[in-house]
């Protein structure tokens, strides 16, 4: 249950950061690179929350 709550919190924060970055007036090539980096980060967050890869870079949430 804790991993599900952690995943929801991380995805909400990640979505807010993605939304704020999307509001920046970036040139098209830069925006495409940023979008790819955000997708890679999203995959890493999901895999580390479920313990498939070590997630030492993610802070542990204690609720």
C-alpha positions in Angstrom: 0.0 0.0 0.0 2.9 2.4 0.8 4.3 1.9 -2.7 1.0 2.8 -4.3 0.8 6.0 -2.2 4.4 6.8 -3.0 3.7 6.3 -6.7 0.6 8.5 -6.6 2.5 11.3 -4.9 5.5 11.1 -7.2 3.3 11.1 -10.3 1.4 14.2 -9.1 4.6 16.1 -8.4 6.0 14.9 -11.7 2.9 16.0 -13.5 3.0 19.4 -12.0 6.7 19.8 -13.0 5.9 18.6 -16.5 3.0 21.1 -16.8 5.2 24.0 -15.6 8.0 23.1 -18.0 5.5 22.8 -20.9 4.5 26.4 -20.3 8.0 27.6 -21.0 8.5 29.0 -24.5 11.1 26.5 -25.7 12.3 26.1 -29.3 10.9 23.0 -30.9 14.1 20.8 -30.8 14.8 21.7 -27.2 11.1 20.9 -26.3 11.4 17.5 -27.9 14.6 16.7 -26.0 12.9 17.8 -22.7 9.9 15.7 -23.5 12.0 12.6 -24.1 13.9 13.2 -20.8 10.7 13.5 -18.9 9.4 10.3 -20.4 12.6 8.5 -19.3 12.3 10.0 -15.8 8.7 8.8 -15.6 9.7 5.3 -16.5 12.5 5.3 -13.9 10.1 6.6 -11.2 7.6 3.8 -11.9 10.3 1.1 -12.0 12.0 2.3 -8.8 8.7 2.6 -6.8 7.9 -1.0 -7.5 11.5 -2.1 -6.7 12.5 -3.3 -10.2 15.5 -1.0 -10.2 17.1 0.6 -7.1 15.6 4.0 -6.3 18.2 5.5 -4.1 17.7 8.9 -5.7 14.1 9.1 -4.7 13.3 10.3 -1.2 11.3 7.8 0.9 7.9 9.2 2.0 6.8 8.3 5.5 3.1 9.0 5.9 
